[in-house]
Amino acid sequence: MGSDGESDQASGTSSDEVQSPVRVRMRNNHSRRICNEDINKRLSLPVDIRLPEGYLEKFAMNSPPFDKPLSRRLRRASLSEIGFGKLETYIKLDKLGEGTYATVYKGRSKLTDNLVALKEIRLEHEEGAPCTAIREVSLLKDLKHANIVTLHDIIHTDKCLTLVFEYLERDLKQYMDDCGSIMCVHNVKIFLFQLLRGLAYCHRRKVLHRDLKPQNLLINDRGELKLADFGLARAKSVPTKTYSNEVVTLWYRPPDVLLGSTEYSTPIDMWGVGCIFYEMITGRPLFPGSTVEDELHLIFRILGTPTEESWPGVSTSEEFRNYNFPRYRPEPLVNHAPRIDSDGDDLIIKLLQFAARQRISAEEALRHPYFKSLGEQVQQLSDTASIFSVKEIQLQKDPGKRTITYSESGELGR
């Protein structure tokens, strides 16, 4: 009796030609998946993208071999054919907020069926708007990190520039309000660690945020915190002397900038981190000043009026001398934040240093003993991995948490 191969030949067919419809379908699905992955990698697309009918075949015909890069023209044409850069690709839902030159809407992408945030920037309205928007776009398209909001798409028309961001359910201010301003101290630690991760990534790339505040830190239902609103950020070599000093929201603005310094670097963001840390653990802002003088007054009343010892060079500052502040003695921060432990107290003191160069960096802060209880694994995460990919890391129930449901429109229900 001959082998299987001989029997096939005797009947006039080879084993390669005898294939069940199931096997053919499996092979086609496999090649389609490989091709899909190929397109996603080459065009940097989201994994869950829905490619238009017949697009795979067209892309395979037009695209160069995988080891050769796509030309910019082909890449742009490919993205346009899929639906990127087109307003009709997104369904506008509710208005989330409005600023001087931009309106933000909740929307839905027809490409992925996911919710998105649509930031519409009016181009003819405000002279400074395009400049701020272009800065935000140019920075965000190069920042790929689990703790930085993702910019999915850019749509440009004559009257409007629309930035399409991933959608996150609330900001840190809303989260704290939902907790009745009493956050679980464990959750404070998880949020602070994520804030520092995103910031350390920016600072490694010489990007300063310059406008850190709870409203610019977005949080999704999983508890992932992401830096947003890079309109005031700059990508320049640091330190630099070219910035105006009117940049950071008053309550989170460091004293050196309040006194007119334009020579600042990454420490400008670290002061803001200290203020946000305090606000999360106490439920109230640390220095809620209404004017520059009032802000400095609040800072000095708690941290003590600076001296040459605590802030070298301060006595030569004309602005500082002109204010003629009373001589306040420093108060222990723990008196104002009784729930903070000794490691947390040490970290906040290192963040709230008068002299910018004495403030702890984001990279150093991540390795501070305060975070030891989160375990070693969180220190080894890749840039795009969520802290919650470590299975031991979970948010706990906040003690003041009200029972809140978020409807499809994003309105609160109780």
C-alpha positions in Angstrom: 0.0 0.0 0.0 1.5 3.4 -1.0 1.9 6.5 1.2 -0.8 9.3 1.4 1.3 11.3 -1.1 1.4 8.4 -3.6 -2.4 7.9 -3.3 -3.0 11.6 -4.0 -0.8 11.5 -7.1 -2.5 8.4 -8.3 -5.9 10.2 -8.1 -4.3 13.1 -10.1 -4.2 15.7 -7.2 -1.4 16.8 -4.8 -2.0 17.1 -1.1 -1.4 20.9 -1.4 -4.4 21.2 -3.6 -6.8 19.3 -1.3 -7.8 21.9 1.3 -11.1 22.1 3.2 -13.0 25.4 3.0 -12.4 25.8 6.7 -8.6 25.7 6.2 -8.8 28.2 3.4 -10.9 30.5 5.5 -8.4 30.2 8.4 -5.5 30.9 6.2 -7.3 34.0 4.8 -8.2 35.2 8.3 -4.6 34.7 9.3 -3.2 36.7 6.4 -5.8 39.4 7.0 -4.8 39.6 10.7 -1.1 39.8 9.7 -1.9 42.5 7.2 -4.0 44.3 9.7 -1.2 44.3 12.3 1.2 45.5 9.5 -1.1 48.5 8.8 -1.6 49.3 12.4 2.2 49.3 13.1 3.1 51.2 9.9 0.5 53.9 10.4 0.6 53.9 14.3 -3.1 53.1 14.5 -5.1 52.1 17.6 -5.5 48.3 17.9 -9.3 48.4 17.7 -9.5 50.4 14.5 -12.2 49.5 12.0 -10.6 49.6 8.5 -12.9 50.4 5.6 -14.1 47.5 3.3 -11.5 46.6 0.7 -8.8 48.8 2.3 -6.5 45.9 3.2 -6.1 44.8 -0.4 -5.5 48.4 -1.6 -2.9 49.1 1.1 -1.1 45.8 0.3 -0.9 46.8 -3.4 0.3 50.4 -2.9 2.6 50.0 0.1 6.3 49.3 -0.2 7.8 46.1 1.4 7.7 46.0 5.2 11.4 46.7 5.6 11.1 49.9 3.6 9.6 53.0 5.3 6.3 54.5 4.0 6.7 57.9 2.3 5.0 60.8 4.1 2.6 61.3 1.1 1.5 57.6 1.2 1.1 57.7 4.9 -1.1 60.9 4.8 -3.2 59.5 1.9 -3.6 56.2 3.8 -4.8 57.9 7.0 -7.2 60.1 5.0 -8.7 57.1 3.3 -9.3 55.4 6.6 -11.1 58.5 7.8 -8.5 60.4 9.9 -8.5 64.2 9.5 -12.2 64.3 8.7 -15.0 65.8 10.8 -17.6 63.3 9.6 -15.6 60.5 11.2 -16.7 61.8 14.7 -20.2 62.2 16.1 -20.5 65.2 18.4 -22.4 64.5 21.7 -22.5 66.9 24.7 -20.6 70.1 25.3 -18.1 69.5 28.2 -16.7 73.0 28.5 -15.9 76.3 26.9 -12.9 78.6 27.1 -11.9 81.9 25.5 -10.9 80.3 22.2 -11.9 76.6 22.5 -15.0 74.5 23.1 -14.7 70.9 24.2 -17.3 68.3 23.3 -17.8 64.7 24.2 -17.9 62.7 21.0 -17.7 59.2 19.5 -15.3 57.9 16.8 -16.9 55.9 14.0 -13.5 54.3 13.5 -13.4 52.6 16.9 -16.8 53.3 18.4 -14.9 54.7 21.4 -15.8 57.9 23.2 -13.4 60.9 22.4 -13.0 64.5 23.5 -13.3 67.0 20.6 -11.4 70.3 21.3 -12.6 72.8 18.8 -10.3 75.8 18.5 -11.7 78.8 16.6 -9.0 80.2 14.3 -10.5 83.5 13.3 -11.6 84.4 16.8 -8.5 84.9 19.0 -5.1 86.0 17.8 -3.2 83.8 20.3 -5.3 80.7 19.8 -3.6 79.1 16.8 -0.2 79.6 18.3 -1.2 77.9 21.6 -3.1 75.1 19.7 -0.2 74.4 17.4 2.2 74.2 20.4 -0.1 71.7 22.1 -0.4 69.6 18.9 3.3 69.6 18.1 4.1 68.5 21.7 1.4 65.9 22.2 1.9 64.0 19.0 5.4 63.1 20.2 4.5 62.3 23.8 3.4 58.6 24.1 2.9 57.7 27.8 0.3 55.9 29.9 0.0 59.0 32.1 -0.3 61.6 29.3 -3.6 62.1 27.4 -3.4 60.6 23.9 -4.0 62.9 20.9 -5.8 60.6 18.3 -6.4 63.0 15.4 -6.2 66.6 14.1 -8.8 68.1 11.8 -8.1 71.4 10.1 -10.7 73.6 8.4 -10.5 77.3 7.5 -12.4 78.4 10.6 -11.5 75.7 13.1 -8.8 73.3 14.3 -10.2 70.2 16.1 -8.0 68.1 18.3 -9.4 64.6 19.0 -8.3 63.3 22.4 -9.0 60.1 24.3 -12.0 60.6 26.6 -11.6 60.4 30.3 -14.5 60.6 32.6 -13.5 63.3 35.0 -10.6 65.5 36.3 -8.9 65.3 39.7 -10.9 68.3 41.0 -14.2 66.5 40.2 -12.8 63.3 41.7 -12.0 65.1 44.9 -15.4 66.7 45.0 -17.1 63.3 44.4 -15.2 62.1 47.5 -16.5 64.9 49.6 -12.9 66.0 49.7 -11.8 62.9 51.7 -9.7 60.7 49.6 -8.3 57.4 50.8 -4.5 58.0 51.5 -3.7 54.9 49.5 -5.4 56.4 46.4 -3.6 59.7 47.0 -0.3 57.7 46.7 -1.4 55.9 43.4 -2.5 59.2 41.8 0.6 61.1 42.9 2.8 58.3 41.5 1.0 58.5 38.2 1.4 62.3 38.1 5.1 62.0 38.7 5.5 59.2 36.0 3.9 61.4 33.4 5.9 64.4 34.5 9.3 62.6 34.6 8.6 61.4 31.0 8.0 65.0 29.9 11.0 66.4 31.8 13.3 63.7 30.2 12.2 65.2 26.9 12.8 68.8 28.0 9.1 69.5 28.1 7.7 71.6 31.0 3.9 71.5 31.5 3.8 75.0 33.3 0.1 74.8 34.2 -0.3 71.9 36.6 -3.6 72.0 38.6 -6.3 69.4 39.5 -8.4 70.5 36.5 -5.6 69.5 34.1 -5.2 66.0 35.5 -7.8 63.7 33.9 -8.9 60.4 35.5 -10.8 57.5 33.9 -13.0 54.9 35.5 -10.0 52.5 35.9 -8.2 55.2 38.0 -5.6 56.0 35.4 -4.5 59.6 35.8 -3.2 61.5 32.8 -1.7 65.0 32.2 -3.7 67.1 29.9 -3.9 70.7 28.5 -0.4 71.3 27.2 -1.4 74.7 25.8 1.1 76.5 28.0 3.9 73.8 27.7 7.0 74.5 25.7 9.5 72.1 24.1 12.7 74.0 24.4 16.1 73.4 25.9 16.0 73.9 29.6 16.7 76.0 31.6 15.7 79.0 29.5 15.2 82.7 30.1 12.7 83.4 27.3 9.4 82.6 29.0 7.0 85.3 30.3 6.4 84.7 34.0 2.6 84.8 33.6 2.2 81.1 33.1 1.0 79.0 36.0 -2.4 79.2 37.7 -1.9 81.3 40.9 -2.5 78.7 43.6 0.1 76.3 42.1 2.7 78.9 41.1 6.1 78.7 42.7 7.5 81.7 44.7 10.4 82.3 42.3 8.0 82.8 39.4 5.6 84.9 41.7 8.6 87.2 42.3 9.2 87.7 38.6 11.8 85.0 37.7 11.8 84.1 34.1 14.8 81.8 34.4 13.2 78.5 35.2 13.3 74.9 34.3 11.6 71.6 35.3 11.4 72.6 39.1 8.5 75.0 38.1 6.3 71.9 37.8 7.5 70.2 41.0 6.2 73.0 43.2 2.7 72.4 41.7 3.0 68.7 42.4 3.6 69.5 46.1 0.5 71.7 46.2 -1.6 69.0 44.5 -0.3 66.4 46.9 -1.4 68.5 49.9 -4.8 69.2 48.3 -5.4 65.4 47.7 -4.5 64.5 51.3 -6.4 67.3 53.1 -9.2 68.1 50.6 -8.4 71.8 50.4 -5.9 73.9 48.4 -2.7 74.7 50.2 -2.2 78.3 49.1 -5.5 79.7 47.6 -4.2 83.3 47.1 -6.2 85.9 45.1 -3.3 88.1 44.1 0.4 87.7 43.8 1.0 89.4 47.1 -1.7 87.4 48.8 -0.3 84.2 47.4 3.2 84.9 48.6 1.8 85.9 52.0 0.0 82.5 52.3 3.2 80.6 51.3 5.4 82.5 53.8 2.9 82.2 56.7 3.1 78.4 56.5 6.7 77.8 55.2 8.2 80.8 56.9 9.4 84.0 55.4 12.5 83.1 53.4 16.0 84.0 54.5 19.4 83.8 52.8 19.8 80.4 54.4 16.5 79.0 53.2 16.6 80.7 49.8 20.1 81.9 48.8 19.9 85.1 46.8 16.4 86.2 48.0 17.7 89.3 49.8 18.9 90.7 46.5 15.4 90.4 44.9 14.0 93.9 44.5 10.4 92.5 44.3 10.9 90.6 47.6 12.3 93.7 49.4 9.4 95.9 48.1 6.7 93.7 49.6 8.3 94.0 53.0 6.7 90.8 54.4 6.5 90.2 58.1 9.0 87.6 59.5 6.9 84.5 59.8 8.3 81.3 61.4 7.9 78.0 59.5 5.1 75.8 60.7 5.3 72.0 60.5 3.1 70.9 57.5 1.9 67.9 59.4 -0.1 70.3 61.7 -2.1 71.2 58.6 -2.2 67.7 57.1 -2.6 65.3 60.0 -3.3 62.3 57.7 0.2 62.5 56.0 2.8 60.0 57.3 6.4 60.8 57.9 7.6 59.7 54.4 4.8 61.8 52.9 5.8 64.7 55.0 9.4 64.4 53.9 8.4 64.2 50.2 6.2 67.3 50.4 8.9 69.3 52.1 11.3 68.3 49.3 8.8 69.4 46.7 8.0 72.8 48.4 11.5 74.2 48.5 11.8 78.0 47.9 15.0 77.7 45.8 14.0 76.0 42.5 17.3 74.0 42.2 16.7 72.5 45.7 13.3 71.0 44.7 13.3 67.2 44.2 13.0 66.1 40.6 10.1 64.0 39.3 12.6 61.1 38.6 14.0 61.2 42.2 10.5 61.6 43.7 9.3 58.4 42.0 12.0 56.5 44.0 11.2 58.2 47.3 10.5 55.9 50.3 6.9 57.2 50.3 6.1 54.9 47.3 7.9 51.8 48.8 4.6 50.2 49.7 3.6 50.1 46.0 6.3 47.5 45.4 9.2 47.2 43.1 7.3 46.4 39.9 5.9 49.9 39.5 9.4 51.2 39.1 10.1 48.9 36.1 7.0 49.7 34.0 7.5 50.6 30.3 6.4 54.1 29.3 3.1 52.9 27.8 2.2 50.4 30.6 -0.5 51.4 33.1 0.3 51.2 36.8 -2.8 49.0 37.0 -1.1 46.4 34.9 0.6 45.4 38.2 -2.1 43.2 39.7 -1.3 44.2 43.3 -2.1 47.8 42.5 -5.8 48.7 43.1 -7.7 51.7 44.2 -9.5 51.4 47.5 -12.9 52.9 48.4 -12.6 56.5 49.3 -14.1 57.2 52.8 -16.2 60.2 51.7 -17.3 58.7 48.3 -20.9 59.3 47.4 -22.7 56.7 45.3 -22.5 58.3 41.9 -23.4 57.1 38.5 -22.4 58.7 35.3 -25.0 58.7 32.6 -24.1 58.3 28.9 -24.3 62.1 28.6 -21.7 62.5 31.4 -24.2 64.1 33.8 -24.1 63.1 37.4 -26.9 61.0 38.8 -27.3 59.9 42.5 
